[in-house]
Amino acid sequence: MIKKSINGVTFVLKEEHDFSWLEKIGKIFSVFDQQDSGNISFGIEIKGERRFIKYAGAKTVNSALSPEKAIRNLKKSVPLYIDLKHKNLVNLLGYFETDNGFTLLFDWFDGETLHNHWVFPPPYKYEHPDSPYYKFKQLPLEYRLDSLKKIFEFHTHVEKNDYIAIDFYDGSILYDFQNNQTRICDIDLYHKKPYKNKMGRMWGSSRFMSPEEFDLHAEIDGRTNVFNMGAIAFSLLGGELDRSYEKWGATIALYKVARRAVEIDRGKRYSSVQEFYDEWKSAMEQG
């Protein structure tokens, strides 16, 4: 493992890598080097504007992928950010190749990921007062409901554009505590319909995954994403994997919608994210 520093910002890699191209385009002010995706990301100031760079090509410390595979995955993600452009999704500004890798350039969003596992691994994620997830769970219910609204709006948009969400979890949610704003990030593994499970245990956090995401050759579709949305609701409003009403922090009407969404029997779930969200909005109106 080696330690590198750019503009006084230090990070670690498995091997030496040339980032001279990065130093030429702007000033680094933050780095995110602990992801297992094979990407390393930077906050960078370019001509007075804050931007976010996601880069594949270096051997990151926690990557399960080769740099070549990480580059291929990042290139495949470009059409996703273009096709699924939305006010609740981080905004892609451009992309380019370097001598040894591939880069996506985004607008900077001043939020924190709700699954900051490299700083607050469980149990600190759930208990430490500085943990973004802990801070989020202390917010008034109206703010957390608004965050879910943004998530559900985006995923009905995903569905309408004939895509399915893969690997969406609380680490894909950015929250700006200063302005109470939510953005979604890391949609790199979303996929066009139709799609079948080609892996057995698919990519993702098991806390949010449906049974079919562990079942080789199973159909991954709207009902799969309904489960995902319900699981997210239980994480942000309830006891996460403890899906009892006692741990739920909202109305019984909303609880019933979320509980149906996470039915193990997929036939009992809502048929689509749109149907789920329509029922959720109806339950919201009941108060």
C-alpha positions as YAML, in Angstrom:
chain: A
units: angstrom
residues:
- id: 1
  name: MET
  ca: [0.00, 0.00, 0.00]
- id: 2
  name: ILE
  ca: [1.30, 3.47, -0.85]
- id: 3
  name: LYS
  ca: [0.31, 6.93, 0.37]
- id: 4
  name: LYS
  ca: [-0.09, 9.83, -2.06]
- id: 5
  name: SER
  ca: [-0.82, 13.51, -1.58]
- id: 6
  name: ILE
  ca: [-2.28, 16.10, -3.98]
- id: 7
  name: ASN
  ca: [-2.64, 19.72, -2.82]
- id: 8
  name: GLY
  ca: [-2.13, 18.48, 0.73]
- id: 9
  name: VAL
  ca: [-4.99, 15.95, 0.45]
- id: 10
  name: THR
  ca: [-3.69, 12.46, 1.30]
- id: 11
  name: PHE
  ca: [-5.03, 9.10, 0.12]
- id: 12
  name: VAL
  ca: [-3.90, 5.50, -0.20]
- id: 13
  name: LEU
  ca: [-3.63, 3.06, -3.14]
- id: 14
  name: LYS
  ca: [-2.38, -0.46, -3.63]
- id: 15
  name: GLU
  ca: [0.15, 0.71, -6.21]
- id: 16
  name: GLU
  ca: [1.68, 3.92, -7.53]
- id: 17
  name: HIS
  ca: [-0.45, 5.74, -10.12]
- id: 18
  name: ASP
  ca: [0.06, 8.88, -12.18]
- id: 19
  name: PHE
  ca: [-2.38, 11.66, -11.25]
- id: 20
  name: SER
  ca: [-0.46, 14.49, -12.89]
- id: 21
  name: TRP
  ca: [-3.44, 15.05, -15.24]
- id: 22
  name: LEU
  ca: [-5.64, 15.74, -12.21]
- id: 23
  name: GLU
  ca: [-3.29, 18.33, -10.75]
- id: 24
  name: LYS
  ca: [-3.33, 20.20, -14.07]
- id: 25
  name: ILE
  ca: [-7.10, 20.71, -14.25]
- id: 26
  name: GLY
  ca: [-7.85, 21.99, -10.76]
- id: 27
  name: LYS
  ca: [-7.22, 22.00, -7.02]
- id: 28
  name: ILE
  ca: [-8.21, 18.91, -5.01]
- id: 29
  name: PHE
  ca: [-10.00, 19.63, -1.73]
- id: 30
  name: SER
  ca: [-11.28, 16.13, -0.76]
- id: 31
  name: VAL
  ca: [-10.84, 12.48, -1.67]
- id: 32
  name: PHE
  ca: [-12.89, 9.29, -1.35]
- id: 33
  name: ASP
  ca: [-10.51, 6.32, -1.61]
- id: 34
  name: GLN
  ca: [-12.20, 3.51, 0.38]
- id: 35
  name: GLN
  ca: [-14.90, 2.30, -2.03]
- id: 36
  name: ASP
  ca: [-14.93, -1.31, -3.23]
- id: 37
  name: SER
  ca: [-16.06, -0.38, -6.76]
- id: 38
  name: GLY
  ca: [-12.54, 0.15, -8.09]
- id: 39
  name: ASN
  ca: [-13.18, 3.88, -8.41]
- id: 40
  name: ILE
  ca: [-11.51, 6.70, -6.53]
- id: 41
  name: SER
  ca: [-13.28, 10.05, -6.32]
- id: 42
  name: PHE
  ca: [-12.18, 13.62, -5.69]
- id: 43
  name: GLY
  ca: [-13.68, 16.96, -4.84]
- id: 44
  name: ILE
  ca: [-11.94, 19.42, -7.13]
- id: 45
  name: GLU
  ca: [-12.14, 23.17, -7.68]
- id: 46
  name: ILE
  ca: [-11.96, 24.11, -11.37]
- id: 47
  name: LYS
  ca: [-11.91, 27.81, -12.27]
- id: 48
  name: GLY
  ca: [-13.59, 28.72, -9.01]
- id: 49
  name: GLU
  ca: [-16.34, 26.07, -9.28]
- id: 50
  name: ARG
  ca: [-16.54, 22.95, -7.13]
- id: 51
  name: ARG
  ca: [-16.82, 19.70, -9.07]
- id: 52
  name: PHE
  ca: [-16.76, 15.98, -8.34]
- id: 53
  name: ILE
  ca: [-14.56, 13.53, -10.23]
- id: 54
  name: LYS
  ca: [-15.04, 9.76, -10.31]
- id: 55
  name: TYR
  ca: [-12.02, 7.96, -11.73]
- id: 56
  name: ALA
  ca: [-11.24, 4.34, -12.65]
- id: 57
  name: GLY
  ca: [-7.77, 3.09, -13.52]
- id: 58
  name: ALA
  ca: [-5.88, 3.09, -10.24]
- id: 59
  name: LYS
  ca: [-5.58, 0.08, -7.94]
- id: 60
  name: THR
  ca: [-7.69, 1.21, -4.99]
- id: 61
  name: VAL
  ca: [-7.21, -0.35, -1.56]
- id: 62
  name: ASN
  ca: [-10.63, -2.00, -1.19]
- id: 63
  name: SER
  ca: [-11.40, -2.86, -4.81]
- id: 64
  name: ALA
  ca: [-12.60, -6.33, -5.69]
- id: 65
  name: LEU
  ca: [-12.08, -5.49, -9.39]
- id: 66
  name: SER
  ca: [-9.08, -5.02, -11.63]
- id: 67
  name: PRO
  ca: [-8.52, -1.47, -12.92]
- id: 68
  name: GLU
  ca: [-9.46, -2.70, -16.43]
- id: 69
  name: LYS
  ca: [-12.82, -4.01, -15.20]
- id: 70
  name: ALA
  ca: [-13.44, -0.82, -13.19]
- id: 71
  name: ILE
  ca: [-12.75, 1.25, -16.32]
- id: 72
  name: ARG
  ca: [-15.21, -0.84, -18.37]
- id: 73
  name: ASN
  ca: [-17.89, -0.46, -15.69]
- id: 74
  name: LEU
  ca: [-17.40, 3.29, -15.46]
- id: 75
  name: LYS
  ca: [-17.61, 3.69, -19.25]
- id: 76
  name: LYS
  ca: [-20.84, 1.67, -19.27]
- id: 77
  name: SER
  ca: [-22.34, 4.04, -16.70]
- id: 78
  name: VAL
  ca: [-22.17, 7.11, -18.97]
- id: 79
  name: PRO
  ca: [-25.43, 6.36, -20.88]
- id: 80
  name: LEU
  ca: [-27.18, 5.78, -17.55]
- id: 81
  name: TYR
  ca: [-26.47, 9.28, -16.28]
- id: 82
  name: ILE
  ca: [-27.50, 10.69, -19.66]
- id: 83
  name: ASP
  ca: [-30.70, 8.64, -20.12]
- id: 84
  name: LEU
  ca: [-31.77, 8.96, -16.48]
- id: 85
  name: LYS
  ca: [-30.89, 12.64, -15.99]
- id: 86
  name: HIS
  ca: [-33.15, 13.98, -13.23]
- id: 87
  name: LYS
  ca: [-33.30, 16.79, -10.67]
- id: 88
  name: ASN
  ca: [-32.81, 14.26, -7.86]
- id: 89
  name: LEU
  ca: [-29.76, 12.60, -9.46]
- id: 90
  name: VAL
  ca: [-26.22, 13.98, -9.31]
- id: 91
  name: ASN
  ca: [-25.58, 15.89, -12.52]
- id: 92
  name: LEU
  ca: [-23.06, 14.54, -15.02]
- id: 93
  name: LEU
  ca: [-21.17, 17.34, -16.77]
- id: 94
  name: GLY
  ca: [-18.83, 15.29, -18.94]
- id: 95
  name: TYR
  ca: [-16.40, 12.41, -19.24]
- id: 96
  name: PHE
  ca: [-12.97, 11.79, -20.71]
- id: 97
  name: GLU
  ca: [-10.13, 9.30, -21.00]
- id: 98
  name: THR
  ca: [-6.68, 9.73, -19.49]
- id: 99
  name: ASP
  ca: [-3.52, 7.82, -20.38]
- id: 100
  name: ASN
  ca: [-4.29, 5.18, -17.78]
- id: 101
  name: GLY
  ca: [-7.96, 5.49, -16.95]
- id: 102
  name: PHE
  ca: [-11.41, 6.99, -17.40]
- id: 103
  name: THR
  ca: [-13.09, 9.92, -15.66]
- id: 104
  name: LEU
  ca: [-16.61, 11.20, -15.02]
- id: 105
  name: LEU
  ca: [-17.07, 14.87, -14.07]
- id: 106
  name: PHE
  ca: [-20.11, 15.91, -12.02]
- id: 107
  name: ASP
  ca: [-21.48, 19.02, -10.39]
- id: 108
  name: TRP
  ca: [-20.47, 19.07, -6.73]
- id: 109
  name: PHE
  ca: [-23.27, 18.37, -4.25]
- id: 110
  name: ASP
  ca: [-22.47, 19.30, -0.68]
- id: 111
  name: GLY
  ca: [-23.99, 16.21, 0.91]
- id: 112
  name: GLU
  ca: [-22.90, 13.22, 2.97]
- id: 113
  name: THR
  ca: [-23.52, 9.60, 2.11]
- id: 114
  name: LEU
  ca: [-25.83, 7.88, 4.59]
- id: 115
  name: HIS
  ca: [-23.56, 4.82, 4.58]
- id: 116
  name: ASN
  ca: [-20.15, 6.29, 5.38]
- id: 117
  name: HIS
  ca: [-18.78, 2.86, 6.34]
- id: 118
  name: TRP
  ca: [-15.10, 3.80, 6.08]
- id: 119
  name: VAL
  ca: [-15.46, 6.38, 8.88]
- id: 120
  name: PHE
  ca: [-18.46, 4.97, 10.77]
- id: 121
  name: PRO
  ca: [-18.60, 1.18, 10.37]
- id: 122
  name: PRO
  ca: [-21.40, -0.55, 12.30]
- id: 123
  name: PRO
  ca: [-22.23, -0.17, 15.13]
- id: 124
  name: TYR
  ca: [-20.91, 3.44, 14.98]
- id: 125
  name: LYS
  ca: [-23.03, 4.10, 11.90]
- id: 126
  name: TYR
  ca: [-26.14, 3.67, 14.06]
- id: 127
  name: GLU
  ca: [-24.87, 5.21, 17.30]
- id: 128
  name: HIS
  ca: [-22.22, 7.89, 16.75]
- id: 129
  name: PRO
  ca: [-23.61, 11.47, 16.85]
- id: 130
  name: ASP
  ca: [-21.42, 12.48, 13.88]
- id: 131
  name: SER
  ca: [-22.51, 9.55, 11.69]
- id: 132
  name: PRO
  ca: [-24.55, 10.84, 8.72]
- id: 133
  name: TYR
  ca: [-27.02, 7.97, 9.10]
- id: 134
  name: TYR
  ca: [-27.48, 8.67, 12.82]
- id: 135
  name: LYS
  ca: [-27.91, 12.40, 12.14]
- id: 136
  name: PHE
  ca: [-30.45, 11.64, 9.42]
- id: 137
  name: LYS
  ca: [-32.51, 9.42, 11.74]
- id: 138
  name: GLN
  ca: [-32.72, 12.32, 14.23]
- id: 139
  name: LEU
  ca: [-34.24, 14.66, 11.64]
- id: 140
  name: PRO
  ca: [-37.93, 15.60, 11.90]
- id: 141
  name: LEU
  ca: [-40.19, 13.11, 10.14]
- id: 142
  name: GLU
  ca: [-41.17, 15.65, 7.47]
- id: 143
  name: TYR
  ca: [-37.54, 15.92, 6.26]
- id: 144
  name: ARG
  ca: [-37.11, 12.16, 6.09]
- id: 145
  name: LEU
  ca: [-40.40, 11.79, 4.23]
- id: 146
  name: ASP
  ca: [-39.26, 14.44, 1.77]
- id: 147
  name: SER
  ca: [-36.03, 12.51, 1.21]
- id: 148
  name: LEU
  ca: [-38.01, 9.35, 0.46]
- id: 149
  name: LYS
  ca: [-40.23, 11.35, -1.90]
- id: 150
  name: LYS
  ca: [-37.11, 12.34, -3.90]
- id: 151
  name: ILE
  ca: [-35.96, 8.71, -3.99]
- id: 152
  name: PHE
  ca: [-39.35, 7.40, -5.11]
- id: 153
  name: GLU
  ca: [-39.74, 10.14, -7.73]
- id: 154
  name: PHE
  ca: [-36.41, 9.25, -9.24]
- id: 155
  name: HIS
  ca: [-37.14, 5.52, -9.33]
- id: 156
  name: THR
  ca: [-40.51, 5.99, -11.02]
- id: 157
  name: HIS
  ca: [-38.51, 7.98, -13.60]
- id: 158
  name: VAL
  ca: [-36.07, 5.04, -13.88]
- id: 159
  name: GLU
  ca: [-38.98, 2.68, -14.43]
- id: 160
  name: LYS
  ca: [-40.65, 4.90, -17.05]
- id: 161
  name: ASN
  ca: [-37.41, 4.89, -19.02]
- id: 162
  name: ASP
  ca: [-37.31, 1.05, -19.04]
- id: 163
  name: TYR
  ca: [-34.46, 0.69, -16.58]
- id: 164
  name: ILE
  ca: [-34.19, -1.24, -13.34]
- id: 165
  name: ALA
  ca: [-32.21, -0.23, -10.28]
- id: 166
  name: ILE
  ca: [-29.36, -2.51, -9.22]
- id: 167
  name: ASP
  ca: [-27.22, -1.90, -6.12]
- id: 168
  name: PHE
  ca: [-29.29, 0.98, -4.77]
- id: 169
  name: TYR
  ca: [-28.79, 1.27, -1.00]
- id: 170
  name: ASP
  ca: [-28.27, 3.92, 1.67]
- id: 171
  name: GLY
  ca: [-24.74, 4.50, 0.35]
- id: 172
  name: SER
  ca: [-26.38, 5.79, -2.85]
- id: 173
  name: ILE
  ca: [-28.16, 8.57, -0.90]
- id: 174
  name: LEU
  ca: [-26.45, 11.91, -0.34]
- id: 175
  name: TYR
  ca: [-27.97, 14.31, 2.18]
- id: 176
  name: ASP
  ca: [-27.12, 17.99, 2.63]
- id: 177
  name: PHE
  ca: [-27.89, 18.68, 6.31]
- id: 178
  name: GLN
  ca: [-27.39, 22.42, 5.90]
- id: 179
  name: ASN
  ca: [-30.08, 22.82, 3.23]
- id: 180
  name: ASN
  ca: [-32.09, 19.61, 3.77]
- id: 181
  name: GLN
  ca: [-31.58, 18.43, 0.20]
- id: 182
  name: THR
  ca: [-31.27, 14.88, -1.14]
- id: 183
  name: ARG
  ca: [-29.45, 13.56, -4.19]
- id: 184
  name: ILE
  ca: [-28.95, 10.06, -5.55]
- id: 185
  name: CYS
  ca: [-25.53, 8.93, -6.73]
- id: 186
  name: ASP
  ca: [-23.78, 5.79, -7.98]
- id: 187
  name: ILE
  ca: [-26.35, 4.40, -10.40]
- id: 188
  name: ASP
  ca: [-23.49, 2.74, -12.32]
- id: 189
  name: LEU
  ca: [-25.04, -0.77, -12.26]
- id: 190
  name: TYR
  ca: [-28.60, 0.15, -13.27]
- id: 191
  name: HIS
  ca: [-29.64, -1.77, -16.38]
- id: 192
  name: LYS
  ca: [-32.08, -1.70, -19.28]
- id: 193
  name: LYS
  ca: [-35.08, -4.05, -19.10]
- id: 194
  name: PRO
  ca: [-35.52, -6.94, -19.42]
- id: 195
  name: TYR
  ca: [-32.87, -8.28, -17.06]
- id: 196
  name: LYS
  ca: [-32.22, -11.62, -15.37]
- id: 197
  name: ASN
  ca: [-30.00, -12.48, -12.46]
- id: 198
  name: LYS
  ca: [-26.75, -13.70, -14.02]
- id: 199
  name: MET
  ca: [-24.72, -13.90, -10.81]
- id: 200
  name: GLY
  ca: [-26.61, -15.73, -8.10]
- id: 201
  name: ARG
  ca: [-25.84, -13.25, -5.34]
- id: 202
  name: MET
  ca: [-26.05, -9.95, -7.20]
- id: 203
  name: TRP
  ca: [-24.25, -6.70, -6.45]
- id: 204
  name: GLY
  ca: [-25.75, -4.79, -3.56]
- id: 205
  name: SER
  ca: [-26.25, -4.58, 0.18]
- id: 206
  name: SER
  ca: [-28.22, -7.56, 1.45]
- id: 207
  name: ARG
  ca: [-30.14, -5.18, 3.76]
- id: 208
  name: PHE
  ca: [-32.02, -3.89, 0.71]
- id: 209
  name: MET
  ca: [-32.07, -6.87, -1.63]
- id: 210
  name: SER
  ca: [-35.04, -9.01, -2.61]
- id: 211
  name: PRO
  ca: [-34.93, -12.84, -2.64]
- id: 212
  name: GLU
  ca: [-34.67, -12.90, -6.45]
- id: 213
  name: GLU
  ca: [-31.41, -10.96, -6.26]
- id: 214
  name: PHE
  ca: [-29.88, -14.11, -4.75]
- id: 215
  name: ASP
  ca: [-31.56, -16.50, -7.21]
- id: 216
  name: LEU
  ca: [-29.64, -17.30, -10.41]
- id: 217
  name: HIS
  ca: [-31.70, -16.70, -13.58]
- id: 218
  name: ALA
  ca: [-34.52, -14.98, -11.67]
- id: 219
  name: GLU
  ca: [-36.31, -12.06, -13.34]
- id: 220
  name: ILE
  ca: [-35.18, -8.68, -11.99]
- id: 221
  name: ASP
  ca: [-37.99, -6.23, -12.63]
- id: 222
  name: GLY
  ca: [-40.40, -3.69, -11.20]
- id: 223
  name: ARG
  ca: [-41.41, -5.94, -8.31]
- id: 224
  name: THR
  ca: [-37.71, -6.28, -7.43]
- id: 225
  name: ASN
  ca: [-37.38, -2.52, -7.29]
- id: 226
  name: VAL
  ca: [-40.58, -2.27, -5.22]
- id: 227
  name: PHE
  ca: [-38.88, -4.44, -2.60]
- id: 228
  name: ASN
  ca: [-35.84, -2.16, -2.76]
- id: 229
  name: MET
  ca: [-37.99, 0.96, -2.20]
- id: 230
  name: GLY
  ca: [-39.79, -0.66, 0.72]
- id: 231
  name: ALA
  ca: [-36.50, -1.70, 2.31]
- id: 232
  name: ILE
  ca: [-35.20, 1.86, 1.95]
- id: 233
  name: ALA
  ca: [-38.36, 3.14, 3.67]
- id: 234
  name: PHE
  ca: [-37.76, 0.80, 6.60]
- id: 235
  name: SER
  ca: [-34.17, 1.99, 6.84]
- id: 236
  name: LEU
  ca: [-35.02, 5.69, 6.86]
- id: 237
  name: LEU
  ca: [-38.24, 5.53, 8.91]
- id: 238
  name: GLY
  ca: [-38.03, 2.30, 10.87]
- id: 239
  name: GLY
  ca: [-35.76, -0.39, 12.25]
- id: 240
  name: GLU
  ca: [-34.12, -1.34, 8.93]
- id: 241
  name: LEU
  ca: [-34.16, -5.17, 9.02]
- id: 242
  name: ASP
  ca: [-36.45, -5.10, 12.05]
- id: 243
  name: ARG
  ca: [-39.60, -4.36, 10.09]
- id: 244
  name: SER
  ca: [-41.96, -4.43, 13.04]
- id: 245
  name: TYR
  ca: [-44.48, -1.65, 13.54]
- id: 246
  name: GLU
  ca: [-42.92, -0.97, 16.96]
- id: 247
  name: LYS
  ca: [-39.77, 0.30, 15.22]
- id: 248
  name: TRP
  ca: [-41.70, 2.31, 12.62]
- id: 249
  name: GLY
  ca: [-41.60, 6.09, 12.96]
- id: 250
  name: ALA
  ca: [-44.49, 7.14, 10.69]
- id: 251
  name: THR
  ca: [-48.21, 6.41, 10.24]
- id: 252
  name: ILE
  ca: [-49.82, 2.98, 10.16]
- id: 253
  name: ALA
  ca: [-51.02, 3.72, 6.61]
- id: 254
  name: LEU
  ca: [-47.45, 4.25, 5.38]
- id: 255
  name: TYR
  ca: [-46.31, 1.19, 7.34]
- id: 256
  name: LYS
  ca: [-48.82, -1.02, 5.51]
- id: 257
  name: VAL
  ca: [-47.56, 0.22, 2.12]
- id: 258
  name: ALA
  ca: [-43.92, -0.38, 3.03]
- id: 259
  name: ARG
  ca: [-44.73, -3.80, 4.54]
- id: 260
  name: ARG
  ca: [-46.45, -4.99, 1.38]
- id: 261
  name: ALA
  ca: [-43.51, -3.75, -0.70]
- id: 262
  name: VAL
  ca: [-41.07, -6.09, 1.11]
- id: 263
  name: GLU
  ca: [-43.15, -9.25, 0.85]
- id: 264
  name: ILE
  ca: [-40.91, -12.28, 0.29]
- id: 265
  name: ASP
  ca: [-43.52, -13.61, -2.15]
- id: 266
  name: ARG
  ca: [-43.03, -11.24, -5.08]
- id: 267
  name: GLY
  ca: [-46.57, -11.86, -6.28]
- id: 268
  name: LYS
  ca: [-47.88, -10.11, -3.15]
- id: 269
  name: ARG
  ca: [-45.85, -6.94, -3.76]
- id: 270
  name: TYR
  ca: [-46.98, -3.97, -5.84]
- id: 271
  name: SER
  ca: [-46.49, -4.71, -9.52]
- id: 272
  name: SER
  ca: [-44.42, -1.59, -10.22]
- id: 273
  name: VAL
  ca: [-42.63, 1.27, -8.53]
- id: 274
  name: GLN
  ca: [-45.31, 3.58, -9.93]
- id: 275
  name: GLU
  ca: [-48.09, 1.57, -8.25]
- id: 276
  name: PHE
  ca: [-46.11, 1.51, -5.01]
- id: 277
  name: TYR
  ca: [-45.51, 5.28, -5.12]
- id: 278
  name: ASP
  ca: [-49.18, 5.99, -5.92]
- id: 279
  name: GLU
  ca: [-50.20, 3.98, -2.84]
- id: 280
  name: TRP
  ca: [-47.55, 5.74, -0.76]
- id: 281
  name: LYS
  ca: [-48.92, 9.15, -1.80]
- id: 282
  name: SER
  ca: [-52.46, 8.03, -0.97]
- id: 283
  name: ALA
  ca: [-51.28, 6.90, 2.46]
- id: 284
  name: MET
  ca: [-49.55, 10.26, 2.96]
- id: 285
  name: GLU
  ca: [-52.84, 12.05, 2.34]
- id: 286
  name: GLN
  ca: [-54.52, 9.97, 5.07]
- id: 287
  name: GLY
  ca: [-52.19, 11.60, 7.60]
...
